[in-house]
Structure formats: structure tokens, C-alpha cells
Amino acid sequence: MFRFNSWKAGTAALTAVAIATGSTPIMLTTPASAQLFPQSPQSRTQVTIPTGTSIPVQYDQAEKIVITPTETMPVTLKVAANIVNRSGSILIPAGSLVVGQMQPAEGGSQFIARELVTYQGMRQPINASSDVIGTTQVSRGTSTGSILKGAAVGAAAAALLGLLTGDNSIATGEVLIGTGAGALGGLVLGRKKADVVVVDPDTDLDLTLRSSLALR
């Protein structure tokens, strides 16, 4: 059973999102208007959310995520606002989980969504992704304090930064180390600089559907 933290609502205003499709328009509302689906999943007509729809998300585990560009790290995000149709019926409730992973992409890293889990326990595949997040260069001997403050750090990134900067605390658990996996290979040996990906969940991880989502 998943447990969700209460949403810190800012404003209860309705935000409409224009969708270039002939289907029923999709809108976002703040979680202040949260409600259960008006009908049971068995009785309601199947609704399809079109390709290209944006899904705002948040990450509650840390202020940022730090990984290497070659690293894959499991990440679970939370839908930040209700996604509703024009009649106000909630299609994806705020607080639903989006399960996926950060993984290598051309030019950096990208979040790829795999599964949507609502607070009612309904699960289904979802094909969505964030934009590609570019790399940040770290030089040998550089202080990593500003990069790692409040961060969830992938295992490969922790080892890389520890070796590159000489900060052994990174590899001994004094920062929050994620469960990511990755091989350092020759990234450090003989190098004066290396690249990491610093992900700001507030600006980098909002998702776009890559194919239509038929809600179950």
C-alpha cells in the first residue's frame, strides 16, 4: 500500500492545458479539488489521454538527483496536480505515482516512465518521458558541497565524485546515496575532469506522454 504525503497547495485556481486533438480536452487542477473517480473503474467509459499531454510531477525524496551520464537509477515520481477532463472528472489524481528510471540519453540523462499507480492501487503501463537533462563538468579537487547538498546520489556518481575530488565522505554514506547502478570504467583514471548529471526535479522532470494513455 502506498502512502502519500499531503500536498502543499499554493492556489486553487484551475489551469487549462490546450491539447491539439479531437478528443475531450485535458486540464490540470490543483490538488485542492481532489476527488475520487465519480464511477467505479468497471462502470466508467474508457478514457484515452492523447500523446503529447504534459504531466507535472514532483520528487519527494531529495532536492536533486546526481548521477553519471552512463548510469541507470530507479526513481519514483509523484503526479503534482490532478489531470481532469472538461467536465471536471479526474483522469489521473494528484499524488499518483509514476514509476520509472533515470537512464542515459544523447547529451545527458532522461527520466523514462514505466508504470502509473493511483492512490486507489490501480496500476498500468505508461509511456512518458522527461526532456533530456544535460551534463555538468566537475574538476579534480573541486568541492562538491554545492552539487551534493540535499541530493540523492547514484552509486556510480558517488564513487566517481569521491575519487575525482578526494572527498571520501561521498562514498561512506554521509550523503544520501541512491540505489543506482553503473560502472566507472575509465572515467576517473588519468582525468582532471568528469561529467555528472544534476537533476532539479522542480524544473527538469515534468513528463510528456510519448503514446496515448488508455485509462483502465
C-alpha positions as CSV (number, residue, x, y, z in Angstrom):
1,M,0.0,0.0,0.0
2,F,1.5,3.3,-1.0
3,R,1.4,6.3,1.4
4,F,1.2,9.8,0.0
5,N,2.3,13.0,1.8
6,S,-0.3,15.8,1.8
7,W,0.1,18.3,-1.0
8,K,1.2,21.8,0.0
9,A,-1.3,23.6,-2.2
10,G,-0.5,27.1,-3.3
11,T,-3.5,28.3,-5.2
12,A,-6.8,26.6,-6.1
13,A,-7.0,28.2,-9.5
14,L,-7.8,26.0,-12.5
15,T,-5.1,25.7,-15.1
16,A,-6.2,24.6,-18.6
17,V,-3.8,22.9,-21.0
18,A,-4.6,23.0,-24.7
19,I,-4.4,19.7,-26.4
20,A,-4.3,19.5,-30.2
21,T,-6.7,16.6,-30.6
22,G,-10.3,16.0,-31.4
23,S,-10.8,14.2,-28.1
24,T,-12.1,15.7,-24.9
25,P,-9.7,18.5,-23.7
26,I,-7.5,17.6,-20.8
27,M,-6.9,20.1,-18.0
28,L,-4.9,20.3,-14.8
29,T,-6.3,21.3,-11.4
30,T,-4.5,21.9,-8.2
31,P,-4.9,19.0,-5.7
32,A,-7.3,21.2,-3.6
33,S,-10.1,20.0,-5.9
34,A,-9.1,16.3,-5.4
35,Q,-11.9,13.8,-5.6
36,L,-12.3,10.1,-6.3
37,F,-13.3,8.9,-9.7
38,P,-17.0,9.5,-9.9
39,Q,-17.7,6.0,-11.1
40,S,-16.0,2.6,-10.4
41,P,-13.4,1.5,-13.0
42,Q,-15.7,-1.2,-14.2
43,S,-18.7,1.2,-14.9
44,R,-17.0,4.2,-16.4
45,T,-16.3,4.6,-20.1
46,Q,-12.7,4.1,-21.1
47,V,-10.9,7.4,-21.5
48,T,-7.8,7.9,-23.6
49,I,-5.3,10.7,-22.8
50,P,-3.6,11.8,-26.0
51,T,0.1,11.7,-27.0
52,G,1.8,14.9,-26.1
53,T,-0.1,15.6,-22.9
54,S,2.1,17.1,-20.2
55,I,2.0,15.6,-16.7
56,P,3.6,17.7,-13.9
57,V,5.4,15.7,-11.3
58,Q,7.4,16.2,-8.1
59,Y,10.1,14.2,-6.3
60,D,9.8,14.0,-2.6
61,Q,13.0,12.0,-1.7
62,A,15.5,14.8,-2.2
63,E,16.1,18.3,-3.6
64,K,18.0,17.0,-6.6
65,I,19.4,13.8,-8.1
66,V,23.0,13.4,-9.1
67,I,24.1,10.6,-11.4
68,T,26.7,9.9,-14.1
69,P,25.6,10.1,-17.8
70,T,26.1,6.4,-18.1
71,E,24.2,5.4,-15.0
72,T,20.7,4.0,-14.7
73,M,18.8,4.7,-11.4
74,P,15.3,3.7,-10.4
75,V,13.2,6.8,-9.5
76,T,9.6,7.1,-8.4
77,L,7.9,10.5,-9.0
78,K,4.5,11.8,-7.8
79,V,1.9,13.5,-10.0
80,A,1.8,17.1,-8.8
81,A,-1.7,18.1,-10.0
82,N,-5.0,16.5,-10.9
83,I,-5.4,15.8,-14.6
84,V,-9.1,16.2,-15.4
85,N,-11.4,16.5,-18.4
86,R,-13.6,19.4,-19.3
87,S,-16.4,18.1,-17.1
88,G,-14.1,18.1,-14.1
89,S,-13.8,14.3,-13.8
90,I,-10.3,13.4,-12.6
91,L,-8.4,11.2,-15.1
92,I,-5.1,11.0,-13.1
93,P,-5.3,12.1,-9.5
94,A,-2.7,14.2,-7.9
95,G,-0.5,12.0,-5.7
96,S,-0.5,9.1,-8.2
97,L,3.0,7.5,-8.5
98,V,5.0,7.3,-11.7
99,V,7.5,4.5,-11.5
100,G,10.5,4.6,-13.9
101,Q,14.2,5.3,-14.1
102,M,16.8,7.9,-14.9
103,Q,18.8,6.5,-17.8
104,P,21.4,7.5,-20.3
105,A,20.3,9.7,-23.3
106,E,22.1,11.6,-26.0
107,G,23.5,14.6,-24.4
108,G,22.9,13.6,-20.8
109,S,20.2,11.7,-18.9
110,Q,16.4,11.3,-19.1
111,F,13.6,10.0,-16.9
112,I,11.6,7.2,-18.6
113,A,8.2,6.3,-17.1
114,R,7.1,2.7,-17.0
115,E,4.1,2.4,-14.7
116,L,1.4,4.6,-13.3
117,V,0.0,3.8,-9.8
118,T,-3.0,5.7,-8.4
119,Y,-3.8,6.0,-4.7
120,Q,-6.6,3.5,-5.3
121,G,-3.9,0.9,-6.1
122,M,-4.7,0.7,-9.8
123,R,-1.6,0.0,-11.9
124,Q,-1.0,0.3,-15.6
125,P,1.9,0.9,-18.1
126,I,2.6,4.4,-19.2
127,N,4.9,5.6,-21.9
128,A,6.2,9.0,-20.9
129,S,9.5,10.8,-20.5
130,S,11.1,14.0,-19.4
131,D,13.3,16.2,-21.5
132,V,17.0,15.3,-21.7
133,I,19.0,16.8,-18.8
134,G,22.5,17.9,-19.8
135,T,25.7,17.3,-18.0
136,T,27.7,19.4,-15.5
137,Q,31.5,19.2,-15.5
138,V,33.3,18.6,-12.2
139,S,37.1,19.2,-12.0
140,R,39.5,17.2,-9.9
141,G,39.8,18.7,-6.4
142,T,36.6,20.7,-6.7
143,S,34.4,21.0,-3.6
144,T,31.2,19.0,-4.2
145,G,29.2,20.7,-1.4
146,S,27.0,22.8,-3.7
147,I,26.4,19.9,-6.1
148,L,25.5,17.3,-3.4
149,K,23.6,19.4,-0.9
150,G,20.2,17.8,-0.4
151,A,20.9,15.3,-3.3
152,A,20.1,11.7,-3.9
153,V,23.3,10.4,-5.4
154,G,23.6,7.4,-7.7
155,A,26.1,4.8,-6.7
156,A,28.3,5.4,-9.7
157,A,28.2,9.2,-9.3
158,A,29.1,8.8,-5.6
159,A,32.1,6.7,-6.4
160,L,33.2,9.0,-9.3
161,L,32.9,12.2,-7.3
162,G,34.7,10.6,-4.3
163,L,37.6,9.5,-6.5
164,L,37.8,12.7,-8.6
165,T,37.6,15.2,-5.7
166,G,39.2,13.2,-2.9
167,D,36.0,13.6,-0.8
168,N,35.8,10.2,0.8
169,S,32.6,11.1,2.7
170,I,30.7,10.7,-0.6
171,A,31.5,7.0,-0.7
172,T,30.9,6.4,3.0
173,G,27.3,7.4,3.3
174,E,27.5,10.9,4.6
175,V,25.2,11.9,1.7
176,L,22.1,10.2,0.6
177,I,23.2,7.6,-1.9
178,G,20.6,6.2,-4.2
179,T,20.3,2.6,-5.5
180,G,21.5,3.4,-8.9
181,A,24.0,1.0,-10.6
182,G,26.7,1.8,-13.1
183,A,30.3,1.1,-13.9
184,L,33.0,3.7,-13.6
185,G,35.2,2.1,-16.2
186,G,38.0,4.6,-17.1
187,L,36.0,7.7,-16.2
188,V,38.4,8.8,-13.5
189,L,41.8,7.3,-14.3
190,G,44.1,10.0,-15.6
191,R,41.3,12.5,-15.9
192,K,41.2,16.0,-14.4
193,K,37.5,16.5,-15.2
194,A,34.4,14.4,-15.5
195,D,30.7,14.9,-16.2
196,V,27.7,14.3,-14.0
197,V,24.0,15.0,-14.5
198,V,22.5,17.2,-11.8
199,V,18.7,16.9,-12.0
200,D,16.4,19.6,-10.5
201,P,13.0,17.8,-10.1
202,D,11.1,21.1,-9.9
203,T,12.2,22.1,-13.4
204,D,13.6,19.0,-15.2
205,L,11.3,16.1,-14.7
206,D,7.8,17.1,-15.9
207,L,6.6,14.4,-18.3
208,T,5.2,14.2,-21.8
209,L,3.2,11.2,-23.0
210,R,5.0,9.5,-25.8
211,S,2.0,7.5,-26.8
212,S,-1.7,7.8,-25.8
213,L,-2.7,6.5,-22.4
214,A,-5.9,4.5,-22.3
215,L,-7.0,4.6,-18.7
216,R,-8.2,1.3,-17.2
